[in-house]
Amino acid sequence: MKKYTKTVVGLVMALVVGFAFTMAQAEEAKKAPAPQATEKQEVKAMSVVMKGKIEAVGQAFILKTPEQKEYKLQGKDLKAHVGKNVQVKGMLDQATQTINVEEITPAQ
């Protein structure tokens, strides 16, 4: 009986210590700062220079590259370049595939 009591007390103590440890870890997790964004998530926009033809699609404008890739365009005076082969400089939002146009020049 004594041996059984010691075993039960030992098991109960182990459970109490394990539970306390788990609760302490849970509290630390709540206090910890949110994980930082991965490099892929951080890179939303990048500077680009692309060549292609500007096309109008309804009220929107796209740049169609020689590789047949299409990018939405945002900026001023895009309508004046519709149907022309141009070089576009701007910031590409990779999530939306939209180029915020900073400069348009005739393609060389």
C-alpha positions as a printed NumPy array, in Angstrom:
array([[  0.   ,   0.   ,   0.   ],
       [  2.853,   2.403,   0.847],
       [  4.512,   1.683,  -2.467],
       [  1.241,   2.282,  -4.299],
       [  0.702,   5.619,  -2.52 ],
       [  4.222,   6.805,  -3.423],
       [  3.63 ,   5.858,  -7.046],
       [  0.303,   7.708,  -7.17 ],
       [  1.787,  10.772,  -5.463],
       [  4.698,  10.726,  -7.922],
       [  2.358,  10.531, -10.909],
       [  0.151,  13.332,  -9.574],
       [  3.234,  15.528,  -9.009],
       [  4.436,  14.835, -12.553],
       [  1.025,  15.797, -13.934],
       [  0.936,  19.007, -11.885],
       [  4.446,  20.007, -13.003],
       [  3.622,  19.206, -16.634],
       [  0.398,  21.201, -16.476],
       [  2.162,  24.189, -14.9  ],
       [  4.853,  24.076, -17.593],
       [  2.232,  23.957, -20.365],
       [  0.353,  26.92 , -18.879],
       [  3.574,  28.943, -18.602],
       [  4.343,  28.275, -22.274],
       [  0.83 ,  29.335, -23.265],
       [  1.223,  32.636, -21.388],
       [  4.586,  33.285, -23.071],
       [  3.034,  32.63 , -26.483],
       [  0.371,  35.257, -25.774],
       [  3.014,  37.836, -24.811],
       [  5.32 ,  37.088, -27.756],
       [  5.214,  39.533, -30.68 ],
       [  3.464,  38.452, -33.85 ],
       [  5.755,  36.636, -36.287],
       [  7.419,  38.844, -38.874],
       [  6.315,  38.585, -42.487],
       [  8.412,  36.361, -44.662],
       [ 10.634,  37.9  , -47.311],
       [  8.166,  36.87 , -50.   ],
       [  5.318,  38.655, -48.235],
       [  7.386,  41.801, -47.635],
       [  8.233,  42.257, -51.309],
       [  4.973,  43.63 , -52.664],
       [  6.302,  46.188, -55.137],
       [  9.505,  46.385, -57.109],
       [ 10.983,  48.795, -59.622],
       [ 10.684,  47.558, -63.211],
       [ 11.471,  48.589, -66.775],
       [  9.413,  46.696, -69.353],
       [  8.784,  46.922, -73.063],
       [  5.511,  46.128, -74.753],
       [  2.401,  47.455, -76.422],
       [ -0.238,  49.403, -74.507],
       [ -3.805,  48.264, -75.083],
       [ -7.087,  49.686, -73.811],
       [ -9.534,  47.283, -72.196],
       [-12.672,  49.221, -71.359],
       [-11.532,  52.045, -69.091],
       [ -8.357,  50.143, -68.089],
       [ -4.962,  49.922, -69.766],
       [ -2.62 ,  46.952, -70.027],
       [  0.941,  46.44 , -71.18 ],
       [  1.315,  43.336, -73.342],
       [  4.95 ,  42.218, -73.476],
       [  6.625,  40.378, -76.377],
       [  6.425,  37.251, -74.165],
       [  2.6  ,  37.717, -74.155],
       [  2.518,  38.601, -70.44 ],
       [ -0.011,  41.235, -69.461],
       [  0.289,  43.851, -66.727],
       [ -2.357,  46.349, -65.629],
       [ -1.184,  49.946, -65.856],
       [ -1.95 ,  52.899, -63.596],
       [ -0.735,  56.41 , -64.315],
       [ -1.247,  59.584, -66.306],
       [ -1.515,  59.98 , -70.077],
       [ -1.838,  56.258, -70.795],
       [ -4.539,  56.863, -73.396],
       [ -2.06 ,  58.784, -75.6  ],
       [  0.104,  55.643, -75.908],
       [ -2.591,  53.087, -76.807],
       [ -1.507,  50.916, -79.729],
       [  2.143,  51.965, -79.448],
       [  5.209,  49.957, -78.518],
       [  6.721,  51.592, -75.461],
       [  9.15 ,  51.171, -72.607],
       [  7.491,  51.598, -69.222],
       [  9.318,  52.425, -65.984],
       [  7.474,  52.095, -62.706],
       [  6.689,  50.073, -59.623],
       [  5.217,  46.593, -60.11 ],
       [  2.795,  45.383, -57.45 ],
       [  3.429,  41.666, -57.676],
       [  0.214,  40.729, -55.897],
       [ -2.011,  42.462, -58.465],
       [  0.385,  42.474, -61.445],
       [ -0.169,  46.237, -61.713],
       [  2.53 ,  48.703, -62.763],
       [  2.279,  52.204, -61.312],
       [  3.779,  54.022, -64.302],
       [  6.417,  56.675, -63.605],
       [  7.695,  57.139, -67.182],
       [  6.746,  56.026, -70.71 ],
       [  9.096,  56.342, -73.679],
       [  8.957,  54.967, -77.239],
       [ 10.444,  51.467, -77.422],
       [ 13.878,  51.206, -79.034]])
